[in-house]
Amino acid sequence: MSRPLLAIDIGSSKISVVIAEKKDDAIHIIGSGVAKSQGVRKGTITNIELTTRSIRQALSDAKRVAGTVATKAVISISGAYTRSINSSGIVNIPQQEIGIKEINRVMQTALYNANIPNEYEVLHVLPYNFKVDEQEFIEDPFGMNASRLEVDTHIITTQKSSLSNLKKAVKSAGIEIENVVLAGYASAISVLNDDEKELGVCVIDMGGSTCEMVVHSGNSIRFNTFLAVGSNHITNDLSMALHTPLHIAEKIKLEYGSLRAPSSDLIEIPVIGDEEENHEISLEIVYNVIQARVQETLMILAKELEKSNLRDQIGAGIVLTGGMTKLEGIRELAMAIFDNMPVRIARPRPVEGDFEPLHDPAFATVIGLLEYGAGGYTQYEIDSNKKMLHKKEPITADEGELPTISMTSDSKDEKKEKPLKNEDVKQTLARVAQDDKETFGQSLKKLWHWMTQIF
């Protein structure tokens, strides 16, 4: 039985849509579409109508190739909107055996204990450390015997207003939202292997206008951050330095952009304001402009990594992905800036289907969204729908979901139930009496109808 999958990556420079089918455990891509992103600036939606138009365009291209319709999508959200916190929870295990219900309960407790501001909504609750009784660093507590279970979680939240704008843009394009996933998390899913996750790794997705960074250590993401700089900034710098139009600067970046030894060759380019007139510039200037911007970007990211206090826990080093990593020599520059840590340029894992362009690093996020939709998330997670995701047997009805917990930052005193006032009691009694009166009246009508039928 195949299940349709739809992934939409809403980036600052392009919107990518991929339609696939999941047969058994394999994902098979059947259609894809890409449109120039409009109404999105540095990861933030600035015009819902234009964003919807771009989504529709990419979607119609993908549908035309696929020849099928998928109406529910997994969509990406930029780290520009997010704020992360760590929180822990403890529960007792009366039955002495840890099942999905207990893991769900301890994660919900960690979420309840987190101090989440009113204007933020939860995207992901990711457990990175379990403790069973007094034993720490438990990889998977499922099925273990214990009297107490503890968890440390990394909670990624997003601004409610920004999330609703994003959802509005997608829904206006005629698509239902199955799940919302942090873009950096999706990229990590598509490029990391098990060894890297185990050793600890930092993934940096360098896109058109943004860089998304996530640190993955052990079971889960431990840290995520965002930088509003990308390869479009190189284009702007070149345009200003060379006094040439943006589209010419983009062409120069793609054709001559390199971080390896500069060339002293000369090229002719048009001038802003008079594109009839050309002037000569040295490729050395092009090299210097690109080098300065990329070096600055990587140095800011290196400082962010230091701030995370997790640098010592990333044995597998740095994994770079995204469109900006296609610049020649970026790996060597990154190794120098990150103090000789191992650096790998990553493409998304190949997925079945003859769509060669999707193997490009620029499509890491959208392929990650597909994998997430097909079950490629971490072993336990509370998702954007407040649902527990896991790869064990499903939670049965009798295990029951926990009641929804208010996730505001109210003080504990305010959370206590308020005593009923006299007016409230009178209103409730009056309502019950009214209900009783109605019930008695209905019974009388039924009796009268029955007697008339007999006689």
N, C-alpha and C positions, 0 to 999 in steps of 0.2 A: 504493500500500500504506500503510495507516494504522497507527500505533503508539500504544498507550495510554500516557498519561503520568499519574503521580500525584504530587502535591506536598503535603507536610504541614508546616505552620508551627506549631511548638510554642512559643507565646508565654506570657507570664505572666498575661495577662488573657483570651486566647481561643486556641482551637486551630482553625486553618483548614485545610480539606482541599479540594483542587480536582482534578477528574478531567478530562483533556483528551485529544484525539487529535492526532497530528501527521500531516498529510497534505501531501506534498511538503515545502515549507518553512514552511507555515502551521500555527499552533497553534489548535485549535478547542475551546473549553471546552464540556463536555457535562454537567458536574455539579459542585456545590459544597456544602459543609456547614460550619457553624460551631458550636462548643460552648464553653461557659464553661470556662476552664482551671482544672483542679483539680490539686493536687499539684505545682504549679510556683510558686516564689516568687522574684521578682527574677532570673528567668532560670535558676534552679537547680531541679532536680527534688528535691522533698522527700518525695514519696510516689509510688512507681512504680505501685501499684494504682489510685490515683485518676487519675493521668495516663493510664493505659491506658484507663480507663473513658471519659474525655473524648475520647480519640482515636477510640475505637470509636463513640461517639455521633456525632461529626462525620463519620466515615467512612460510617456507615450512611445518614445524610442525603444525602451526596454520591452514594453508590451508587444510592439510590432514585431520585434525579433523573436520573442518567446511564443507568441501566438496563444497566450493564455493570460488569465487575469488572477492576480493575487491581491486581496483587498486589505490584508493586515500586515503591517510593517514593523520591523525593528529599526528604530531611528537613532542617530547619534546626537549627542549634545556636547557642545564645546566646553572645555575646562574654564572658559572665561566666566561662566556663571557660577562655578562651584566653590564650595568651602568644605574642608574635611576635618573630622575630629576622630579621636580614638576614644573608645569606651569599653568597659568590661562588665560582665554579668556573672552571677553565681546562682545556681539552683541546687536544691537537694533532690536526690533520686530515691523516692520511696520504694520503687520496685527493684532497686539495685542493678537494673540493666539499662544501658543507655541506648535508646532508639531515636528515630527521627523526631518524635514528639518532644523528647528531652532536649535535643540539639536545637530544635525550633524555639523551645521555651527559654533556653539560656541566651540565645541570640536576641530574642524579643526583649529579654530583661536588659541586655546590654544597650539595646536601642532605647528602652524606657529610661535608663539611667543617663543617657546622653543629653547634654544641654543644647537642644536645637532651637535656634531662634524661630519666632512665629512666621517670619517671611520666607523661611527655607523649607524645602520638602526633601524627603529622603530619596536618593537614587539607588544606592547600593549599600548593603551592610555586609562586609566581608570579614569573616573570622580568620585571623592569622596565627592564633595560638590557643590551643585547648589545654586545660589542666584538669586531670582526673584525680580526685582526692588530693594528695600532696605531690603527684607526679606531673612535672611540667613538660612542655614541648611534645605533646601528643599529636601525632599527624592526623589521625582520624579516630575519634572516640566511639564511633558506631559499634554497638555490640559488646562494649566493655562492661564489666561489672564495677560499680562504684557507688558511693553514698553521696558524692558531691561532684558537680561539674562546673568548671569555670571557663570563660572565654574572653579573649581580647579581640576586639573588632575595629576595623577601619571603616568609618561611616562617611560616605560621600553624599553631600547634600547640594541642592541647587536652588537658586532664587525662584520662588513660586511664579512671579510675574513673567520672568524670562522663559520658564518652562511652559507656561500657558500660551505665550506668544508663539513658541516653536510648535506646540501642538495645534494651535489654530491654523498656522501656515500649512501644516501637513493635512489636517482634516479638510481644509478648503480645497485641497487638491483631490479630494474624494477618497482619502485613505484612512483606515482605522489604525490606531496605534496599539501594537501588541506589547511593546516594551521600549523604554528609553535607556540608552547605554552611554556612559562617558566615552568620548572619542578615543582618548588615550588607552582606556581599558580594552576597547575593541581592537585597536592596533596591536596591543600586547598579545591578545588571543591569537591573532593571525600570523605573528612573526616568531614567537618564542617556542623553543623546544623544552622538553621535560627537564633536561640537565640544567639549562639556564635558570628555570624556575627554582629548581632545587638549590643551586649554588647562590642564587640571588642575582638580580640583574636590573639595570636601569634602561628603560625603553624611552627613546625620544623620537616623536613623530614630528618631523620638520615640514610643515605645509606651506601654503601660499602666503598666509598672513599670520599664522600662529605656530607655536611649538608646544606640543603636549608632552609632559614628562610623567612617567609612572615608575615607581620602584617596586619590583616584585620580589618578595623574599619568602621562601618556604611555600606555604599554601596559597598565598594571596597578595594583593596589592597592599603595601604598607604606607605609601606616600604618593601624592599626585600634585602636580602644579602646572601652571600655564604661563606662557610668555607670548605677548601680542606682537611677535616679530616673525617674519617668514621670508620666502624667496621674492615676494612682490616688493619688499623693501630694497632688495638689491637692484631691481628694475628701476625703482624711483631714484635711488642713489646714482645709477648710471645715467639716467635721463638728465638729472641736475648737473652732474659733473661734466657730461659731454655736450650739454645744451642741444639734446636731440629729443624728438617725440618719444612717448612711452612705448609705442609699438615697435619702434626701431631699437630702443634700449632692451626690450624683451628678446628681440631677435639676436642682438649681440650677445646677451647673457647665454642664450641657448647654444649659439654657434661657437663662441670663443670663451665662454665662462670656464675658468680653470683655477685651481689653487696650487697648481704645480708651477715650476720655474717660469717666470714671465718671458714673453716674446717681445722683441723690439720691432716687430713688423708693423706696418702702417695700414689702416683701412679707411675707406672714405664713407662718411655718413652725412645724412641731411641735417640741416640746422633748424631748430624750433623757429617758427614764424616765416621761414622761407625754405620750403622743402625742395625747391628747384635747385637751391645752392648747396653744394657739398663741401665739407672740409675734412682734412686728414687728421686722424688721431692715432696715437701709438697704443698697441695692445697692452703695453706696460701699465697705462693709466687704468684700463679695464681691469687688469689683474689687481692693482692696488685698491680700487674701489670695492671689488668683490671680497678680497682678503680682509679688508678693514671691517666690513659688515658681518661676515661669517665668524671672524675671530671674536668680535664683540658679543655676538649671539651665543657662541659656545662658552665664552667666559661667564656670562650671566647664568647659563644653565649649570655650569660647574659650581658656581656659588650656591645655587638653589639645592644642588645635591649635597653640598657641605651642610646647609641649613637643616636638611632632613635627619642628620645624625645617623644615617644608614650606610654611609660610604664604605664602612668596614664590612658590611654584610653583603656586598655585591661582588662575589667571587667571579662571576661570569662577565663582569665589566659592563660596557655600554653597547646597546643595540640601537643603531640609527635607522630610521625608515622615513617615508614621506618623500614628496617630490623634490625637495631641496637637496636630498642626499645624492642626486644624480650629478652634482657638481664634481668634476674631477679633483681628486686630492683631498676631499673633505675628511676621509678616514684618518689620513696621516695628521692633519691639522687637529682633529678631535683627540687623537692619542697624545699629542704634545700638550694640549690644554688640560686634559683630564689626567695628567701626571702618569703617562705610560700605562694606563689601564687598558685591558683588551677592548678593541672597538670592532664591531661587525656591522656592515651595511646589510640590511635585511629586506628581502622581498616577502610578500605574503605567501603562505604555503599554497602550492598549486592545488586547484580544485578541478574536479572533472568538468568537461565541457570545453569546446574549442574557442576560448576567449583569451587569446594570447596577451592583449593589452592589459588585462586585469592582473597580470603577474608583475606589473610595475609597482615600485614602492609607494607611488602616489595613491594606490588603491588598497593599502593595508587596512584602513579603517572599515571600508565597506565589506571587505572579505571577512574581517573579524565580526562584524554585525551578523553576517550570514551564519558563521560558526556559532555565535551566541544563540541565535534563533534555533539552531539545530541541536543545542545542548552542550555547547563548548565552553560553558561558564565554569567557575571554580567549583570545587566539590560541594560546598554549601554556600548559600547566599540568600539574602532577602532582597528582592528586586524592586523596581520602581512602582510595582503594583502592590507592594507590601506582602508579596507571596514568597514562601520558602521554596527555593530552587535547590534540587539535590539530584544525585544520580543513584539513589538507593530505591527500594520499593516505595510505591506511592503512600502518602499519609492516608489512612483509612478514615471513614466518616466518624467512627466512634472515638478516634484519637482527638478529633476536633481542633479547630483553629483557636488560637487565643483570642479573647475579645480585643477589639481595637483599642489601643492605648493612646491617649492624647500625648502628642509628642511636642508639647510647647514647653517653654522654659519657665512655667509657673513654679512657685515655691510649693513645697510639699503640703504646707498648711492649706493652701488654696485647693489642693486636689481632694481634700476630705469632703464627704457629702454634706451639703448644707441642710440644717434641720428644717422640716416642713413648717410653714407658718399656718396659723389658724385659718386664714383665707384659703390657702391651698387645700387644707383638709376639707373645708366646706364645699369647695368647688368639686373636689374628687367625689365626695359623697353624693352631691347633687347629680353628677354625671352618671354614677353607678345606679342611682334611683331611676333616672331617666331611661338608662339602658334596660333596667328590670321592667319598667312600665311598657317599653316597646316590645320586649320579649313576651310579656304576658298578653299584650294585645294581639301579637302574631299567633300565639297558641290558641286564643279564643276564636280567631278567624278560621284557623285550620279545623277546629272542633265543629264550628257551625257549618263549614263546607262539607265535612264528613257526614254530619247528621242529615243534611239536605240530600246527599247522594243516596243514603239508606232509605229514607222515607219518601 
